[in-house]
Amino acid sequence: MIKIYKDVAANAIFIEDPNGAQFMNTLHATVSVPDTVSVTDQAKGFEILTAIPHTDIADKNGNPYPGTAVQVCDTLNALFALSGTSEGEAPAITSSTVIALVEGETLNYELTADHGVGYEWDLSSVSGVTTVEGNVRKLVGGSSLSVGTYNIPVKAINYNGEDSKTIVLTVSTPPFADTKSVQFNTSDYLGANAALLDATLGRASNGSGSSDAWSISFWFKGSSSNSNGQTILYFGDNDITNSGNVYLRYRGGNDQLRLSYGSSNNKVQWSSASNVLPANTWKHVVVTYDGGTTGASSGNLSNFYSRFKVFIDGVDITLGGLWTHNNFGYSGGIDADNFRVGRYASGNYLQSGCKIDELSIWNSDQSSNVSSIYNSGNTFDLTTLGTSPTHWWRMGDGDTYPTLQDQVGSAHFVMYNMTVADIVSDVP
């Protein structure tokens, strides 16, 4: 069975047999052998179908054209006369030359043209985009394309000329949605390559100024556990006794936040008032360091303390906390040995369902931009800020267990002692 029919959108004749389909114009049918029909491509001057039994020629739905061979021949010639370039016209592309996709979506586009016979695409710039088998006018794919603009040259061709245009495909960023966070229990923790944050949270010696500054932002939901000393974030040396680290801790018994900077022997330490991180309540936390000196001199302790600020839900609560020290502060470096969420150098894990969401770190002091980062309590795309984070972990959104992607840098977290069930649908 051979199907011969007109495609209205293409304004061309399709001839389809078990080997596939082709479309063309400038055709003519004849009866040269009794009870058969032949079809000639007049532009190219050769027969494309020779002496086909007229009962084997059907319409688009597979229904044989009725009548004798002569009647089928007349029917086909009437169909041929209504399509293509009977008046010698060049093709004209009529479909839109603008395509809009959201990253991850699949393309479904069909090219149409008046008097088109053949079609050509240049798809070299759009990885994963291809034509549909049997319909060269249709494009599919593109779900792997990154955000950006792609130009796709295309031509519609017939025997009288061609029409060339450029299809502009724009792939945009998906709308922001915060739907996941990470939950911690018992010995759960996240670990990443600390060396990738050396230029952000590390320093060579006593603070040298803005080049050593940093800011840490995250959403935190504490549990009802009375266990004290639960680690939120740890960055620094393997030797916690003698070498420096940045240490944020949740004191579940009093719903407090604690910041330690330095070593066990030499440090400055700030503890919040009670109930700043109430159980079962999402709170936004920002901690900043201006990069200045942090020790070691009894006469300069107030200066060392002033290097740090702590904000809860956009409000500076630093003055409401208590500063203490060991040996008048810390004047050494912070080495990039460990970077963890939920674990100290050993032990002190987050407990009983504590949750963290939208963790981000800047290599600068963002204390003047806390209001924008907090955004009235609404999570959002942090890369749209005037200063984008140096590192940003969505903590579940767009992630595949056991890896939590760094959306800005390359310090991806690995989930240790955890399961996929620890990525939960509980968000601020």
N, C-alpha and C positions, 0 to 999 in steps of 0.2 A: 504494500500500500504506500502510495506517495501522496502527501498532503500538499496542496497548493492553495494559498490563501493570502489575503491582503492584511498586513499589520497597519492599523489606522495611525498609531502614534508615529511609526517610522515612515508612513506613506510609501511602503515598499512591499514587494511580493516575497513571501517566504515559501521556499520549497524544502520540504522535510521528508527524509526517508530514514530507514533504520540506521544509516551512518551519521546522521546529524541533520542540521538545518543550515541553509544559506539564504540570504535575502538579496534581491536585485531588482532592477527595473529594465525597461526597454526590451521586453520579451514579446514573442509572437508564437502562437500555436498553429500547427498544421496537421492535416490528415494525409499522410503519404502512403501508408499501408492500411488496408481495411481493418476497421475495428481497433485502431491504435491512434495515439496522439503523440506528436513530437513537439518539443519546445525549443526555440532558438533564441540565444542571446544575440540580439541584432547589433548591439554596439561592438561585440567582440567577434561576431561572425561565425559562431559555431553552435552546434546543437548541445544543449545540456541534458535533454531527455530525448531518447530516440525510440520510436515505435513502442510506446508503453500502452498496454491494453487499457482502453478507456474506462473500463470498470475498476481499474486499480488506482484511479485518480480521485482523490477525496478532498473535502473541505477541511477546515481547521479542526472540526470535531470528529474527523474520521469517517464522515458519511460520503459515500461515492456520489459524484455529480451525476444527476439523472440524464437519461436519454441515450442517443446513439453517439458514436465517436464524433460525428460532425457537430452534434448539439453540444457535447462536452467541449469540443474545440471552440465553438462560438462563445460558450460561457466563459472560458478562460480568457479569450481575447478581449471580451467586454471588461473583465476584471483587470487585465493588464493595462487597458486604455485609461482606467481611472486612477492609476498610480504613477509615481515616478516623474519622469522628465519629459512628458509628452510635448511640452511647449518649449523645451530646450533651456529650462531654468536651472541655475546652479543651486546647490543646497543652502539652507539657512538654519542654523541651530536655534531652536525655540525654547529649550529647557533652561532653567535658571543656571547662571554661572557662579552662584554663591551657595556654599554648603556650610552649615554650622553643626558641629558636634560637641558634646561634652566628653572630656577624657574618659575612656573606657566604653563609650557607646560604639555601636556597630553601624557602619555606613550602609545606606540603602538608597541608591541614586540611579535614575535612568535618564539617559540622554535622548532627547527627541530633536528631530530636524525635519523641516520641509524638504522633500525631494532628496533625502539622504539615501545612499545605496551602501556605501562602506563607511566604517568608523575606525579611527585610530586614536589611541591614548598613549601618553607618556607617563607611566606610573612609577618611574625610577625614584622619585622623591618621597613616595608614600608607602613605606614598608607595611606589608600586610594587607594592602588593597589590591583587588583583582577583579577581572570581569567574570560574569556568570557564564558557565558553560552553555553554549547554545544561544546566548544573547549577549553579544559583544557591547551592546549599548548600556548594560547595567553593571554598576560597581557595587561590591560588597566588601566587608572587612573593615580594617582601620581601628579596631579596639585597642591596639597596642601603640597607637600614635601618641606622642607627648603633646603637651599644650604648646600651641604655636600656629603659624599660618603656613599652608602648603599650596603651591601652585601646580595645577595639573593641566598641561596643554592637551587639547583635543581637536580632532578634525572630523567633519562630516564631508563625505566625498560622493560625487556622482560623475557621469561621463561628461558633464558640462563644466565642472569646476569643483571647488571645495570651499568650506567655511571653517576658519580656524579661530578658536577662542581659548581662553585660559579659565579653567574652573578654579576658584579660590576657596579652599577648604580651611576653615578656622576651627581649631580644637581649643575649647575653653576649659578652665578649671571647674570641677564639679562644685556645686554649692556646699558650703561648709556644714558639716553635721557632726556633733559630738554624741556618740552613742555607746561608747565603751570606756571602761577604766580597768585597772588591774588590782586584784584583791590578793592580800598577803595573809598567810597562816603559818604558824610554827616556824619552820626553817626555810621558808620561801625567800628568794631574793633575786635581784637582777644584777647582771654583771656586764660591763662593756670594757673595751680597750682604753685604759686610762691614758695611754700615751697620746690618744687623739684629742684629749682635753688639756694637755700640758700647757698649751698657750692660752687657755681660758681660765682654769682654776689653779694651775700651778704657778710657782714663782721661784726665782733663783736664790733669793736671799730676803732680807728684810724688805718690806714693801717699797717699791721705787716710784709709785705714783700711778697715774691712770693706766699705764700699760699693764699693771698687775690687777686692775679692777675687774670685778665680775658681779653678776646678778643671777639669782636662782629664783624661778617662779614655778609654782605647782598648785594643784587643788588636792586637798587632803580630807579624808573622812575617817576619823578615829573610831575605835570600837569601844565597847563598854568594859574592856579588860582593865584590871587593876595592875597589870604588869608594868613596871617602870623601865626606863632606859631602852625604849624601842627605837631602832635606827631607821630614820627616814632616808638619809643620804650620807655617804662617806666617800671622800676623795683624799688620797694621800699615800703616805709611806706605809710599807709593811710593818715597820717598827713604830708602833703607836706610842711607846714610852718616851723615846728620845727624838723622834722625827715628826715633822709637821703633817697636819691634815685639816680638812674642812669636815665638820661633823654636825649634822642636824639630827635632833633626837626628839621623839615624842614620849612624854611622860604620862602614860595612860592613867595612872592613879589620880593625877590632878589636872588632866587635860591641858598640860603645859607643852610649850615648844622650847627647846634648848639649842643654842648655837655654841660650839666650841671651835676655837681656831688656834692651832699650835699642836703641841704634844701633851702627853699626860703630865710631864714634868714642868713644861713651860707653855703657858697658854693664857688667852683671855676667854672668858666664858660669860654668856648672857642667858638668863632664864626668864621666861615670861611669867606674868601673873597666872594664877590658876584659871581654868575654864576658857582659855582663848581658843582651844580646839575641842569644843564639846563633842562628846560621843555621838555617833550616828548623825553627824551634821557636816555637810560639805563646807569647807573654808578655803579661801584663796590665800596663799602665803607667798610673799616676796622677801628675799633676804639679799641685801646688797653690801658690797665692800668697795671702798673708793680707791684701794690700791696703796694706801699709805702705810707708814711704819706701824708695827704692832708690838714692839718690845725692844729692849728690856730695860726699863728705868722706872723707879717708883715715882719720880716726879712727873712723868709723862703718861701715867695710866689713863687719865681722862682723855688725852689725845688718842691713845690706842683704842679705847672704847668707841670713840666718835667715828672710827673708820667704818662702822657697821650700822645698818638700819634694818629693822624688821617691820613688815606691814602685814596686817591681817585684813582681808576684804577691803583693801585700798587705804586703810588707816594706819599711820605710823604709830606703833605701840612700843617703840624702843624705850622711851623714857619710863614706861610703866613696868619695865622689867628690872631685874637685878643683875648687875655686873660683878663678877669675881675674877680672880687671876691666880695663877701659879707662877711664882718667881718673876712677877712683873711683866708678864707677857711673853711673846714669842718673836724672836728676831731672825729665825732661820728660813730655809726654803720649804716649799711644798712640792714633794716629788710625785710624779705620776705613776705610782705603783698599782693602786687599786681605785676603781670607780664602781661603786655599788649603790643600789637602792634596796633598802630592807635588811641590810646586814652591816655590822661593824667589821673590824678586822677579823674577829671571830665572835659568834653569838650576837646577842642583843638584837634579835630579829623583830620585825613587826609582827603583831599577834592578832588573832581572833577576828580576822576579816577587815583589817584596816585597808583603805583603798587610796590609790593615787591616780590622778588624771592630769593630762596636758602638762608634763614636766618640760621646762625650757631653761636654757642657760645662755647668758650673754657674756661676752668678753669685755664688758664695760659696766660702769655704774649707771643703772637705770632708775635710780631713786626718784628722779624728777619726772619719770614717765610711768610711774606705778598706776596712776589713774587710768591711763590708756590700756595698760596691760590687764588690769582688773576688769575694765569695760563694763562697769556697773553690774558685775556678777554674771555676765554673759560670755561663755567661751566663744572663740572666733579664730580665724586664720591669723596666727601671730606673724606670718611673713608679710602681712599688709601693714604692719607698724612702720613708723618712720625709720626705726632701727630694728631689723629682723634679728631674732635670736641666732646665736652661733650654732646651737643644737636645740632640737625640739622633738620630743617623743609624744605621739598621740595617745600612747598607752592603750592600744587595742584597736582603734579605728584604722582600718586599712592594713592591719598587721596579720601575720600568719604565724601561729604558735610553732616553735618556741621563740620567735624573733620579734622584737619590737623595733621598728625602723626609726632611725634618726632622720627626720624629715628635711633637715637642713644640712647637717654634716654627714659623717659616715660612722659615727660611734654607736652602732646598733647594739641594743641590749639582747642578751640571752636570758631566758627564764629558767632559773635553776630550782630543782625540787618542786616544780609547779606542773600543772596540767592545763589543757586548753580551757577547762572550766574556770580557771582563775582570771580569764578575760571575761568581765561581767558587764551586764547592761544596767549599770548604776552610775549616773553621771550628775554633775552639778546642775 
